Amino acid sequence: MSDPMSEAAEMYLLRIALLSAGDAPVPISQLAETLSVSPISANQMCRKLESKGLVDYQPYKGVTLTLQGEAVALRVLRKRRLWEVFLAEKLGLDPQTAEDVACRFEHVTPEDLAEKLAEFLGNPTLSPQRQPIPPKIGSMRGMQVIRSLSAIGVGERVRVTNIVADETLKAFLRMQGIAPGAIVAPVASAPDKAMLVEVGGKHVSLAADVAGKIDVTPLDEGEDIPESEMSTQSFLQQTS
């Protein structure tokens, strides 16, 4: 990982890890969409990662991480979320800004500094956005499965964990109530994969490419839903 593309390679490995669902390969098209690159570029990078023993590439199916690739992704994610905690708790940044800044630090932080940071923070286990911080030694398996909103079916309820977009789009989505922590439920979808979602008691229309940039995770079993979100359930019951 010492070549000039190491940062880009780490980003690919991290996104593959976060998009993985069980042992199923992550489609190249989905990976390209979340990284805002062309499928051709994503395919070329995945081939390079395969040559380094970091991913297993299956033509027409996608990629999965090898144990070596998973270890790299785990280290990068640990650094990101530790910096998020530091920036939010010690410097007072809001959680989303803390994440944006932490993304710049994760690739340049030495391992020993990351562990000193963890010790300084009291070895936290959750980020400011309530996302698990990987242990120093562990596995991505068993961590929350992150999917894009575009892959969520009508009637499901999910929580937004991240928005992979520029600041202009993030600001627009925040105005609509779509930001990390928000509960979102698709209520209708179109053939072109555009969707209508319910968030905070109102409906928001999203183009397919925008929905693909919104990372979500399933709600925990038995998780309480804020009263403002209850209209989603009522709407779905009325239309079922």
Secondary structure as the mmCIF struct_conf table of DSSP 4:
data_model
#
loop_
_struct_conf.conf_type_id
_struct_conf.id
_struct_conf.beg_label_comp_id
_struct_conf.beg_label_asym_id
_struct_conf.beg_label_seq_id
_struct_conf.end_label_comp_id
_struct_conf.end_label_asym_id
_struct_conf.end_label_seq_id
BEND BEND1 ASP A 3 ASP A 3
TURN_TY1_P TURN_TY1_P1 PRO A 4 MET A 5
HELX_RH_AL_P HELX_RH_AL_P1 SER A 6 LEU A 19
STRN STRN1 ALA A 21 ALA A 21
TURN_TY1_P TURN_TY1_P2 GLY A 22 ASP A 23
STRN STRN2 ALA A 24 ALA A 24
HELX_LH_PP_P HELX_LH_PP_P1 PRO A 25 PRO A 25
STRN STRN3 VAL A 26 VAL A 26
HELX_LH_PP_P HELX_LH_PP_P2 PRO A 27 PRO A 27
HELX_RH_AL_P HELX_RH_AL_P2 ILE A 28 LEU A 35
TURN_TY1_P TURN_TY1_P3 SER A 36 SER A 36
HELX_RH_AL_P HELX_RH_AL_P3 PRO A 39 SER A 51
TURN_TY1_P TURN_TY1_P4 LYS A 52 GLY A 53
BEND BEND2 LEU A 54 LEU A 54
STRN STRN4 VAL A 55 GLN A 58
TURN_TY1_P TURN_TY1_P5 PRO A 59 LYS A 61
STRN STRN5 GLY A 62 LEU A 65
HELX_RH_AL_P HELX_RH_AL_P4 LEU A 67 VAL A 85
HELX_RH_PI_P HELX_RH_PI_P1 PHE A 86 LYS A 90
TURN_TY1_P TURN_TY1_P6 LEU A 91 LEU A 91
HELX_RH_AL_P HELX_RH_AL_P5 PRO A 95 PHE A 105
TURN_TY1_P TURN_TY1_P7 GLU A 106 VAL A 108
HELX_RH_AL_P HELX_RH_AL_P6 GLU A 111 PHE A 120
TURN_TY1_P TURN_TY1_P8 LEU A 121 GLY A 122
BEND BEND3 THR A 125 THR A 125
STRN STRN6 LEU A 126 LEU A 126
TURN_TY1_P TURN_TY1_P9 PRO A 128 GLN A 129
BEND BEND4 ARG A 130 ARG A 130
HELX_LH_PP_P HELX_LH_PP_P3 GLN A 131 GLN A 131
STRN STRN7 PRO A 132 PRO A 132
HELX_LH_PP_P HELX_LH_PP_P4 ILE A 133 PRO A 135
BEND BEND5 LYS A 136 ILE A 137
BEND BEND6 MET A 140 MET A 140
TURN_TY1_P TURN_TY1_P10 ARG A 141 GLY A 142
BEND BEND7 MET A 143 MET A 143
HELX_LH_PP_P HELX_LH_PP_P5 GLN A 144 VAL A 145
STRN STRN8 ARG A 147 SER A 148
HELX_RH_3T_P HELX_RH_3T_P1 LEU A 149 ALA A 151
HELX_LH_PP_P HELX_LH_PP_P6 ILE A 152 GLY A 153
TURN_TY1_P TURN_TY1_P11 VAL A 154 GLY A 155
STRN STRN9 VAL A 158 ILE A 163
BEND BEND8 ALA A 165 ALA A 165
HELX_RH_AL_P HELX_RH_AL_P7 GLU A 167 MET A 175
TURN_TY1_P TURN_TY1_P12 GLN A 176 GLY A 177
BEND BEND9 ALA A 179 ALA A 179
TURN_TY1_P TURN_TY1_P13 PRO A 180 GLY A 181
STRN STRN10 ILE A 183 SER A 189
TURN_TY1_P TURN_TY1_P14 PRO A 191 ASP A 192
BEND BEND10 LYS A 193 LYS A 193
STRN STRN11 MET A 195 VAL A 199
TURN_TY1_P TURN_TY1_P15 GLY A 200 GLY A 201
STRN STRN12 LYS A 202 LEU A 206
HELX_RH_AL_P HELX_RH_AL_P8 ALA A 208 ALA A 211
TURN_TY1_P TURN_TY1_P16 GLY A 212 LYS A 213
STRN STRN13 ILE A 214 PRO A 218
HELX_LH_PP_P HELX_LH_PP_P7 LEU A 219 ASP A 220
TURN_TY1_P TURN_TY1_P17 GLU A 221 GLY A 222
HELX_RH_3T_P HELX_RH_3T_P2 GLU A 227 GLU A 229
HELX_RH_AL_P HELX_RH_AL_P9 MET A 230 THR A 239
#
